[in-house]
């Protein structure tokens, strides 16, 4: 190993940490959207991503120039082949400090939709489906469980994602 390679091996981890800290502090507010998609039997649609552990409500980041509803429509099609056929109801806005100190997520309840079939696993979504709220996959995230309980059981919403 050359002296340059040795130096690079020692310095790169520290540079990554500094860059990550700068990125978390300097970047602007980020916005996301999620959908509590419920079928006629009140089963909820969940997705499991390839890049993060656990089961989640479908959704993602709001792109520049995109409204929350436009983002929700796009994400539901991308992640679940779910097409909105009615207006979703805004459930709430939540602060998601797990992602960053500036991340906020709008959650909508979706009851009017069309889905021709479940999507095939791909590089982003490795598994998805509808689940009874009393039989969610074991590794469903806490924030996802909270949103489902708020919508289906009338649990008082909390302002943080958790």
N, C-alpha and C positions, 0 to 999 in steps of 0.2 A: 504494500500500500504506500503510495507516495505521500509526501508531507501535505500536499494540497488536499488529497482525499481524506487524510486523517483530520485536518483542520475542518474541512467541510462536514465530516461526520460529527464532530463535536459542536459546531456552531449551528447547524441547521435546526435541531430541535428547539433551541432558544429563539431563533428567528421566527419559527412557526408560532411559538407561544406569544411573542411580542406582536406579530401580525394579527393573530386571532384576537388578542386583547384590544388592539387598535380597531379592528373591524367591528367588534361588539360595541365599542364606545362611540366610534365616529359615524357609523352608518345611521341613516334616518330610520324613522318608524317603518315597520313592516306590517302589512295587512294580509290576513288569510281569511279563508271561508271554508266552512264545513257544512255538510248536510246530514240531518237526521232523517234518512229516507225510510219511510214506513210503508209496508205493503198492507193489503186488506186485512191481514191477521195481526197487524201491529208488530210484525217481525222487522227488525232493523237491519239495514244493509251495512256491512263492514268490509274493510279491505285490509290486507296485510302487504306491506311494502317490502321491497328487496333491500332497502337502504336504512331502515329503522325497525327496531323490534316492536312487537305487539300488534294488536288489531285496532284499527282507527275508523272513525267516520270518514267517508270520502270527502276530499277537498284538497285545497292547496293555496298557493300564494296568489294574490290579486296582482295582475300585471299592470304596468304603467298604462294609463289611459283606459283601463277596464273598470266597469262598475262591479260591485259585489255580486249582483245577480248574473252579470255576464260571466264572471269568474266561476260562479257556482254551476251555471249551465255547462261551461267548458269542462270543468273538472269532473262533473258527474258523467259526461259522455266519455271522457278519457279513461276514467277509473272503473266505470260500471256499465257502460252502454245504456245509461239512464238518461232519457230525454224528458225534460219538464213539459207537461201539458197543461199546467195550471200554475198559479202564483204560489210560491212557497211563503211560509210565514216566518218572519224574523223572530227567533227565539231569544237571542241576546248577543251582547258583545262581551268578549272575555279577554283579560290580560294573560298572555302566555309567557311567563318569565322563564320557562324551561328552554325556550328557543332563544330569546334575547330579552334584555330589559326594555325593549321597545316594540315587542310583537303583540298584535291584537288580532283576534279571530271573531268573525261574525258567524253565528250559527243559525241556520234556517231549518225549519221543519218542512219536509217534502212528503206530501201524500198523493199528489196528482202527477203521475209520471207514466212513461211507457218504457219497457225494456224488452227487446226482442229475444235476448238470451244473455247468459252470463259471459263476460269476456274470457278469452283464453289467457292463461298466465303469460306475462311478458316481462321485460327487463325492469319495469317499475312495480307492477302489481303482480305478486306471485300467487295470491289467493284472494277470493272474495265470495260473498254470499249473504243471504238473509238468515238472521238468527233470532230465535225467541229471546226476549229480554231476560227471561229467567234461566236461560241456558247459553249465555255468551261464552265464546272461547276463553279458556283460562287466562291467557295473556292479553286480554282486552285492557287497554290503558285506563288508568284512573280517571283522566279527563273525559274519555269516551263514556265510561260507565256513569259518571256524574251527569253528563248531558242527557243520556238516555233516561236516567231516573228523573231528571227535571221534567222532561217532556212527557213521559209515560206515567209516572207516579206522582207528579205534582210536587216533587221535592223543590224547596226554595232554591233558586239559582244562586251560586256564589260568583263573585266577579272575576276570580282567577281560574285559569284552565285546570291547574293541579296536575 
